Amino acid sequence: MLGRLENVDELERLVEEQTTSQKAEKLMFDLQKAGVAAGVVENARDTYEDPQLTHREHFWQSHEPDMEVFTFESPSGKLSATPAVFRSRAPFLGEHNDRVFLELLHLEPDEYGQLVAEGVIG
């Protein structure tokens, strides 16, 4: 380690000289074949276009009326017998208020209406 640090500028120059003309993925695989732990540093676009993540259906899209398409990541673990499945987007604030207050909490419709009118429930 001390030897590397003493010559870090020369080491970085040599690594750059040998690697800048190569495709990142090819270099990664060549280094891995040689026993070197190596991985490609990706930006968001690279990650989104990654063939392995595409194959694993890692990115899901939500297509909702009156909304732009929204892309989000699936859970990182993929279970063979019970894989995660996108069913719907997260609810908007207050979207399920009627069901929660009237059906689940059994609030009387008049009382619910009053609380909405007073701004207690949004």
Stockholm file with secondary structure:
# STOCKHOLM 1.0

chainA/1-122         MLGRLENVDELERLVEEQTTSQKAEKLMFDLQKAGVAAGVVENARDTYEDPQLTHREHFWQSHEPDMEVFTFESPSGKLSATPAVFRSRAPFLGEHNDRVFLELLHLEPDEYGQLVAEGVIG
#=GR chainA/1-122 SS CHHHHHTHHHHHHHHHHHHTTSCHHHHHHHHHHTTCCCCCCCCHHHHHTCHHHHHTTCEEEECCTTSCCEEEECCSCCCSSSCCCCCCCCCCTTTTHHIIIIIISCCCHHHHHHHHHTTSCC
#=GC SS_cons         CHHHHHTHHHHHHHHHHHHTTSCHHHHHHHHHHTTCCCCCCCCHHHHHTCHHHHHTTCEEEECCTTSCCEEEECCSCCCSSSCCCCCCCCCCTTTTHHIIIIIISCCCHHHHHHHHHTTSCC
//
